[in-house]
Amino acid sequence: MSKLTFKPGTMLNPVPAVMVSCGDENEKNIITIAWTGIINTDPPMTYVSVRKERHSHDIIKRTGEFVINLTTEKLAFATDYCGVRSGRDVDKFKEQKLTAEASQIVKCPSIGESPVNIECRVTEVKELGTHDMFMAEIVSVSVDEDLMDETGRFCLEEAGLLAYNHGHYFALRKSPIGKFGYSVMKPKTKKRLAAQQKHNSINKNRRKK
């Protein structure tokens, strides 16, 4: 397979497209972030990288808190808007008719329309050049109860999440091609999981009716 060589750049795709809410009792804002991820399990830790000139940069640096709100196909327009408009000029919650809900632990608001709200407290700020990386501990997670099935399993695949790939937003609609560890799974286990998946699919269709 022949390949072209590009100059070093940000070519790691796809990445999440999340709306990060921040603020306090005096102000609130939303910034769309694609550079985020998990960096540790115990304690659970994440990060967001934010350009120094962005309005949310100073808010997060001052308050030391933010909420990562996962986005969906229904929130695609608002996700894009919150990435290109500045909170210095507009109230993004108001303009996009998003609900600023009280978070469980942090003082900044969560976005009510998001299926998952991940509350974070900054532990370290790393200056990287164009961006500052805010590393943070995850202190609370809230999920939409409609995404829980009758067995208590969290069905995040039903949320219609967004991904950002080389300048475009994509909905994650397709069924999974495998489960973690499926490459070494025993036939008996595969059969059991297939039966469970069929059962869940039947119950899902019944709920829709």
C-alpha positions in Angstrom: 0.0 0.0 0.0 1.5 3.3 -1.1 1.3 6.3 1.3 1.9 10.1 1.2 3.9 11.7 3.9 2.4 14.8 5.5 4.1 17.3 7.8 3.5 16.7 11.5 -0.1 17.7 12.5 -3.2 16.9 14.4 -4.2 13.9 12.2 -5.6 11.7 15.0 -9.2 11.1 14.0 -12.0 10.6 14.9 -12.3 12.3 18.2 -15.2 13.1 20.5 -17.2 16.3 20.0 -18.3 17.4 23.4 -19.7 20.6 24.9 -17.8 21.7 28.0 -19.8 23.9 30.3 -18.1 26.1 32.8 -18.8 29.1 35.1 -20.2 30.0 38.5 -22.9 32.1 40.0 -21.7 35.2 38.1 -21.4 33.7 34.6 -21.8 30.5 32.6 -20.5 29.4 29.2 -20.2 26.5 26.8 -17.3 25.7 24.6 -17.1 22.8 22.1 -14.0 20.7 22.5 -12.7 17.9 20.4 -9.4 17.4 22.2 -10.4 15.5 25.3 -10.1 11.9 26.6 -9.4 9.6 29.5 -6.0 9.6 31.0 -6.3 7.5 34.2 -8.6 5.0 35.8 -8.1 5.3 39.6 -8.7 8.0 40.3 -10.8 8.6 37.1 -9.1 11.5 35.3 -9.7 13.3 32.0 -8.5 16.4 30.3 -9.6 19.2 27.9 -7.2 21.3 25.8 -8.3 24.9 25.3 -6.8 27.7 23.3 -5.5 30.5 25.6 -7.6 33.1 23.8 -10.9 31.3 24.3 -13.4 32.9 26.7 -13.8 29.6 28.6 -10.1 29.2 29.1 -10.0 32.0 31.7 -13.2 30.8 33.3 -11.9 27.2 33.8 -8.6 28.5 35.0 -10.3 30.7 37.6 -12.9 28.3 38.9 -10.9 25.1 38.5 -14.0 23.2 37.4 -15.9 22.2 34.2 -18.4 19.6 33.0 -17.9 17.5 29.9 -21.4 17.0 28.3 -21.5 14.3 25.6 -23.3 15.3 22.5 -25.8 13.6 20.2 -27.1 13.9 16.6 -29.9 16.1 18.0 -27.4 18.4 19.6 -25.2 18.7 16.5 -26.2 22.2 15.5 -25.8 23.5 19.1 -22.5 21.7 19.3 -21.2 23.5 16.2 -22.6 26.8 17.3 -20.9 26.6 20.7 -17.6 26.0 19.0 -17.7 29.0 16.7 -19.5 31.7 18.7 -17.8 33.4 21.7 -19.3 33.5 25.1 -18.0 37.1 25.3 -20.7 38.0 22.8 -23.7 35.7 23.3 -25.4 33.6 26.0 -25.0 30.2 24.4 -27.5 28.5 26.7 -30.1 31.1 25.7 -29.3 31.2 22.0 -29.4 27.4 21.6 -32.2 26.8 24.1 -30.1 24.6 26.3 -30.9 24.0 30.0 -28.3 25.0 32.5 -28.9 22.4 35.2 -27.3 22.4 38.6 -24.5 19.8 38.8 -24.2 17.2 41.5 -20.9 18.4 43.0 -19.2 21.1 41.0 -20.6 24.7 40.9 -20.7 25.1 37.2 -23.8 24.0 35.3 -24.4 20.8 33.3 -26.3 20.7 30.1 -29.7 19.1 30.7 -30.1 17.9 27.1 -26.9 15.9 27.1 -27.2 12.2 27.8 -24.1 12.1 30.0 -22.7 14.9 32.2 -19.1 14.3 33.5 -18.2 16.7 36.3 -14.5 17.5 36.7 -12.2 19.4 39.0 -8.9 20.6 37.6 -5.8 19.1 39.2 -3.1 20.5 36.9 -2.7 23.0 34.1 0.0 22.2 31.5 1.0 24.9 29.1 1.6 23.4 25.7 1.9 26.3 23.2 -1.3 27.1 21.4 -3.4 25.3 24.0 -3.4 24.7 27.8 -4.3 21.2 28.9 -6.6 21.2 31.9 -6.1 17.8 33.6 -8.9 17.0 36.0 -10.4 14.4 38.3 -13.9 13.1 37.5 -15.9 13.7 40.6 -19.4 12.8 39.4 -21.2 11.3 36.4 -24.9 11.8 35.6 -26.7 9.7 32.9 -30.1 9.9 31.2 -32.2 7.2 32.9 -33.9 6.5 29.6 -30.7 4.9 28.4 -30.9 2.2 31.2 -32.5 -1.1 30.2 -34.5 -3.4 32.5 -31.3 -5.2 33.6 -29.6 -2.0 34.7 -27.3 -1.9 31.8 -26.3 1.5 30.5 -27.1 1.5 26.7 -25.0 4.4 25.6 -25.1 3.1 22.0 -28.7 4.2 21.9 -27.8 7.9 22.5 -26.8 8.6 18.9 -23.4 10.2 19.9 -21.4 12.5 17.8 -17.8 12.2 16.6 -15.6 14.8 14.9 -13.6 13.6 12.0 -11.3 15.9 9.9 -13.6 18.9 10.0 -17.0 17.1 9.9 -19.5 15.7 12.5 -20.6 12.1 12.2 -23.3 10.3 14.1 -22.3 6.9 15.6 -25.2 4.9 14.3 -23.8 1.5 13.3 -24.0 -1.6 15.5 -20.8 -2.6 17.3 -18.5 -5.0 15.4 -17.3 -6.6 18.5 -17.0 -6.4 22.3 -13.8 -5.9 24.2 -12.0 -9.2 24.3 -14.1 -10.8 21.5 -11.0 -11.9 19.7 -10.2 -14.4 22.4 -13.8 -15.2 23.4 -14.8 -18.8 23.9 -17.6 -20.2 21.6 -19.8 -20.8 24.6 -19.5 -17.3 25.7 -20.2 -16.0 22.2 -23.4 -18.0 22.0 -24.6 -16.7 25.4 -23.9 -13.1 24.5 -25.7 -13.5 21.2 -28.8 -14.9 22.9 -28.7 -12.0 25.4 -28.4 -9.5 22.5 -31.4 -11.0 20.8 -33.4 -10.8 24.0 -32.5 -7.2 24.5 -33.4 -6.3 20.9 -36.9 -8.0 21.3 -37.5 -6.0 24.5 -36.4 -2.8 22.9 -38.8 -3.2 20.0 -41.6 -4.0 22.5 -40.9 -0.7 24.4 -41.1 1.2 21.1 -44.6 -0.2 20.5 
